[in-house]
Amino acid sequence: MRLLLCCLTIGHQAPDLIILDEPTNNLDIQNINILTSAVNEYRGALIVVSHDQRFLGDTGVEAAIIMES
């Protein structure tokens, strides 16, 4: 996660696409807030797999594919 945050802060050298798989697992609230801010500043494409509805809402997800078992 720290590597991702570093990549997001590089700016013009940030990757075009980032895939996050349950990014808020095992993070405390402070680190979730830091991650949310970094994701909101990121200007590339983002694919997020998450059960954390608050994180998804706070990051402004525009489209979702919901899979139910």
Residue pairs with C-beta under 8 A, 6 or more apart in sequence:
1 23
1 27
1 31
1 35
4 18
4 20
4 23
4 35
4 38
5 34
5 35
5 38
7 14
7 15
7 18
8 14
8 18
8 38
8 39
8 41
8 42
9 38
14 42
14 43
14 44
15 44
16 44
16 45
17 44
17 45
17 46
17 47
18 42
18 44
18 45
18 46
18 47
19 46
19 47
19 48
19 49
20 39
20 46
20 47
20 48
20 49
20 50
21 49
22 49
22 50
22 51
22 52
23 35
23 48
23 50
23 55
24 32
24 35
24 50
24 52
24 55
27 35
32 55
35 55
36 55
36 58
36 59
39 46
39 59
40 58
40 59
40 60
46 59
48 55
48 56
48 59
48 61
50 56
56 64
